[in-house]
């Protein structure tokens, strides 16, 4: 099982579509499921889901801030 973060963004969306096309099993995580800015949230989510791999596509896009 592959955990993909940032699935509401363009890259994460495209990665999920490719995994679907290949028939791979994955967990699609957006900020609603896992707060990427909170270490405990990330740790707890990963420990609960136990993915074999993580493709981290989440990013901070408001770079001017």
C-alpha positions in Angstrom: 0.0 0.0 0.0 1.3 3.4 -1.0 0.5 6.6 0.9 0.2 9.6 -1.4 0.1 13.1 0.2 -1.1 16.3 -1.3 -3.7 14.7 -3.4 -5.7 17.9 -3.9 -2.8 19.5 -5.7 -1.8 18.9 -9.4 1.1 16.6 -8.7 -0.7 14.5 -6.1 -3.7 14.2 -8.3 -1.6 13.0 -11.3 0.3 10.5 -9.1 -3.0 9.0 -7.9 -4.4 8.8 -11.4 -1.2 6.9 -12.5 -1.4 4.5 -9.5 -5.0 3.8 -10.4 -4.1 3.2 -14.0 -1.4 0.7 -12.9 -3.8 -1.0 -10.5 -1.8 -0.2 -7.4 -3.3 0.0 -3.9 -2.9 3.4 -2.3 -4.2 5.8 0.4 -4.8 9.3 -0.8 -4.3 11.8 2.0 -5.2 15.5 1.9 -4.8 18.0 4.7 -8.3 16.8 5.9 -6.9 13.4 6.7 -3.5 14.3 7.9 -2.2 17.8 8.9 1.2 17.9 7.3 2.3 20.8 9.5 1.8 18.8 12.6 4.4 16.1 13.4 2.1 14.1 15.7 -0.7 14.1 13.1 1.7 12.7 10.5 3.2 10.1 12.8 -0.2 8.9 14.0 -1.6 8.7 10.5 1.4 6.7 9.2 1.4 4.4 12.3 -2.3 3.7 11.9 -2.3 3.1 8.1 1.1 1.3 7.9 1.9 2.1 4.3 4.8 0.3 2.5 5.9 3.5 0.9 5.1 7.3 0.9 5.0 9.5 -2.1 5.0 13.0 -0.6 3.4 15.5 -3.0 2.1 18.0 -0.5 3.7 21.5 -0.8 3.3 25.0 0.5 2.2 27.0 -2.5 2.0 30.5 -1.0 5.7 31.1 -1.2 5.3 34.9 -0.9 4.1 34.4 2.7 
